[in-house]
Amino acid sequence: MRRFSAHCQVLVLALLLATAVQAETVRRFALVAGNDEGGADTRPLRFARDDARKMHGVLQRLGGVEPGDARLLLNEDAEDFLRALGELESSARAARARGERTALIIYYSGHAKDGALRLGDSSLELEPLKRRLSAAPADIRIAILDSCRSGTLTRTKGARRTPAFAIDAGATREARGLVILTSSSADEDSQESDLLGGSYFSHHLASGLMGDADRSGDGQVTLFEAYSHAYARTVADTADSSAGPQHPTFSYDLAGNGDLVLSDLRGRDEGLVVPRTAPAGAYYFVSPSGLVVAELDKAVDTERRLGLAPGFYTVKRRLADRLRIGEAEVRRGRTTVLDESQLRDAPFSDDPVKGVAPRGRALRTFWTLGLTGGYHSFFDAPTRENLFLSTPLLGLEVGLHHYFRENWRWDFDLALGARQATLELPTLSGPRYRYSLLSVGTSLVAEWPVGPVSPFVGARLAYLLTGRDFEDASLPDQFYAVLTPGVVGGVRWRMSERFELTGRARVHYLLYNVDAQRSLGYWELGALVTYRL
C-alpha cells in the first residue's frame, strides 16, 4: 500500500492529466446521500442534506448523470444506502453487458466515527464499502466522502474531535479505476460554514464543477481540476479557523483510463458567462437566502462560464476599498452574460456576504409580501348562527425571515371578511344585516426546510373586530372587539426563487363577555401566495 503527500498526489495527477486520452461516452450512475443524524452520541448537522441536494443537482445538470440513473437519499439509514447501491450496480452491470462504458459516483455527507459512516442510528464500515466499490461492475468508481458535524459559525465535522477514518492512497490491482476523495486527512476535522450553507469542501467541489475549476478554459472540468480546486480553496478558507487548516485527500488507481471529465459546460444554453472584457478578480454569486452558491476567479482577458441553475443571484466583486454589487437572473434555457458595468459601487457595510455571520443570524433577513384567501368559522354551531358567522376572508401578509434566528419567521397579517345574513332570535325575526370581520394579527413561527418544502408551526396574537350593520335604521349597529391568542401551522412550498405557495391552519381562543362570559374557539383555513422582495 502506498501513501502520498498532497504535493506528490498533485504531481502524479498532473502527469496523468498530460497523458489523458479522449474517452468515449461514459454512462454515469450516481448515489448521493446526506444525513444530518449520526446516532445518540452526536448532535444533528445542519447542512449535510443541503450538500447532498446541491451535489445531486450539479451531477444531473452538468455531470452527465441522467435522472433515472441518480439516487438521492436524505436521512436514510445504512440499509437504504446499500439497497440503492445494489440497484445502481445492477443497472451498471446491464449497461456494461450492452457494451457501454460506465462510471459509478458515490457522494456522502454526514457523520463519521471509528472507521464507519454514521447514518442515523446505523453505521456503514468504510473498509467493506471500499472493497465493494473496488469490485463494483463499473469501469470507473468514484467515492466522495464528506463527514461532518455542526458547531457555531465554523463547525467541526465528525462525532467528536478524534482521529478520523484513514484512506489509503494506493489500491489493489482489482480496484482498477477506483478514486476516493475525502474532505480531510485521516487525523483532521472537517469543517462547515453557516455563510456557505454547507461544508467548505463540498461547496468548493460543487462550485468547481460549475466552472470555477476549469483552469484550461475548455469548458470541461476534469477529476484533477476538481480535486486541485477543492483542495486549494478548502485549505485557504480553513487556515484561520479554530479547528485549523483542513486538507482534503485523494486516492486513485486510474491506470489506462486517462483523466475523467466530471462536468461539461460546453454547448449549454443555460448558465452565466463572465465575458473577456470584464475585470479580473473573484466574483461571488449569492442566493436570495444570502448563501454563496458559487465563486468564480477570472483572469485578465479570459471568458469564464458558470453553470448556475436558473434563478436570481446577487453578484459581488470585492475591491481593495469598496464593493461592486449587482443582480443577475439566469433564465431556464438561456445564457446570461454578466454586464459588469451594471454593477454599482458600495461600501463594505453593504456587503451581502460579510464573511462572518453573528450567532443566530447565519442567513440574511428578507421580506415577503403575500395575498391570502381563506375561511373563518367558530367551533360552536349556535355561536355561528347568533353571534359570529362563518366568513370567507381576503387579506395581505408581510413576513420577515431569519430576523430572530435562522428559519424563524415573523408575520404581520390583515384580513377582511363580509356576508349578508338574517337575524333569527326568539323575540325578533327577519331583520337583514351585513356581517363584517376585520382581523389584524402577528405570528412568530419556526420552519423546518426540506428541499423546497418547509413545514412550520408557531404562535399568533390577533385583534378581532366584528360588526353587524342592519338594513333597518331603527336597529343600532353592533360591534365587538377582542384580542385572541392562538396557534398556527402549515406548509410553505417554494415554487421559484421569488414565489411561494403556503397552506395553513389557525386555531384561536376568544373570551366573550357581553351578556354572559363564554369561552369560545374559532379556526381559520387559508392559502397564501407570497413574493420575495
Secondary structure, 3 states (H helix, E strand, C coil): CCCCCHHHHHHHHHHHHHCCCCCCCEEEEEEEEECCCCCCCCCCCCCHHHHHHHHHHHHHHCCCCCHHHEEEEECCCHHHHHHHHHHHHHHHHHHHHCCCEEEEEEEEEEEEECCEEEECCEEEEHHHHHHHHHCCCCCEEEEEEEECCCCCCEEEECCCCCCCCCCCCCCCHHHCCEEEEECCCCCCCEEEECCCCEEHHHHHHHHHHHHHCCCCCCCEEEHHHHHHHHHHHHHHHHCCCCCCCCCCEEEEECCCCCCCEEEECCCCCCEEEECCCCCCEEEEEECCCCCEEEEEEECCCCCEEECCCCEEEEEEEECCCCEEEEEEEECCCCEEECCHHHCEEECHHHCCCCCCCCCCCCCCCEEEEEEEEEEEEECCHHHHHHCCCCEEEEEEEEEEECCCCCCEEEEEEEEEEEEEEEEECCCCEEEEEEEEEEEEEEEEEEECCECCEEEEEEEEEEEEEEEEEECCCCCCCEEEEEEEEEEEEEEEEECCCCEEEEEEEEEEEEEEECCCEEEEEEEEEEEEEEEEC
